[in-house]
């Protein structure tokens, strides 16, 4: 049996995306024909007409949203925020960097979890090692004759489990391995009491310049990324967000919005178990709230507050790509 097959919990996920502008088209071999939605998977030109991006024989995982990218699965969720300044530079493709980082990170995570299972005390889950490999593979994929420059922040949450410390019940409980590099964010909340369980700390070189992976950046996962192990409960909510959310909404606004959305869904549907509808609804409602602040030149926002603290005269929200993954922790049906 593999390690993945023994995980008794899963994510039920939903995403919501808003792109502030159409990203620069990708060069060969990452050509992107026009699509009806910013959330469509990347596409590589293919005579067979496939609209799926293929790299080294594999579909490129995740979704692109402007310069951002998100990825979801039953056990791993992540978001990357490509640095938009690259769009004005020759060979600059931050959106490609953000997508490839997640693609390779997901691949490396799958490899680790598809190994033969070991006793829990011998198991070594190492998301930073997986991210380091993803970073190295992204450098390789974007090098060569058609070199693509770019950089991106990234953050993710990997679901696992452990036995309770109490010998009485030997209950299995969920936990998260949460990895972060830069200013995107993972936030864990508990809907039953609207409490904040955990959030990542943003990493900066200076104001508006987060730690990032990519061209000309000194940061690497091995040296710069952080990883926390967080005990959670069934029905906790895990949010993975680009800074298009947290620059426009404070923590209490995010928590209140998500809890209210889940309660509205429950009042209409009767429970949270109708597929991924509750997670999708919560993600969309949160995206709308962040967008309303982002386009308001007179709104008060965390970005404005941080700018004022740096001595900069700024007002209103910050218009940016907004990328959200909402995941509900559920026990698998066996």
Steps between C-alpha positions, in 0.01 A plus 500: 500500500614855432520782751227688312253210519523500881406866550152485664415862418457703184449854378170603343603803296369797305685780323418857397712712268510860379773618261567872480618469138572244229851363555771506235464195270749225571775429245563157345472234625244654736268660243166610643215530248217735601256361753163606634623515858811604686453183706532262204805272522797613293505367146789397280451502123425147391395375158255271670322802644565426868452803724714354778857615552748215483852509639723193481195289419294621796206739514599820677315496827297786641332813366646830385342828611675804356851467646372273781447125505312261729499123546259270682481130580359280777813545712695801369395858420723790398516846344777699334509871421719591205676835528322721249798725423636229273221567249680819393835327444625301199440126545310572821237237585415509870173316437690207353733493799214501749326216314808282454605532864163356604508233228834363611423545871184291457697236309765476771233476770331218310828311472555520874148384583501219243792324666446188705355592838725503807424503872405853595809553716718421195311714250670821394266742327707791372307757293800735485709228338218446247481874433877519455481228235211683334704820494796323339277337238335835421842655440582215265166523315531876445863490384632435152450680169162644600601607849209627711571745779273539798457460874222402735397465861345170601316339790330166559339263749544123498250285690612210717403338832627377834382285788373684804746524790230365728534124536131469591348542154795482256298731277649610169500876455583717197798730476651730241852555374488867400778647289549865406740719307399862444178690567225262392322341794354186652232566761322232706170581668248309712142579392329369814640787706626733222854473635835543329705183546810596301637730234834523326733795550580710195865517393643823360827643378339844529155652453329364188795271426429156646735206508461319168632215289638569157722709279751724683354410840734383779218303664475121484259262674783331687625830643190721517179295526330435834304189597263453795315189614150596613249275675148556370153349539248352263290778342773761541539727197835557332543805277790541258506852357713732292562848637213632289285388792707590804599842362130589489339318793600472865504163675172557684330598172624182332384280789160669529447477124584129475299399807198700378525337156515150646203573726302632204585190301400274787169680551411448133649153442460346846863385531854549367525164329350581160825462304726801494215751480552650846873555445441649154229732630720621787792562263286702258347714775843575645635590156213744443567672833871539425423628150259766629774644721765464230312725257399760761747795496369623836480173692703428809713192446793309653714603201425868563574456871835333431593769249422779746719328760783516244443873454325467164186698423260238367126459518251235396531133420761330284388379157672168445437143392279333763545125541327295769486132591253399771538148639278324753665219699289185482544140613507259208207264459631148543 
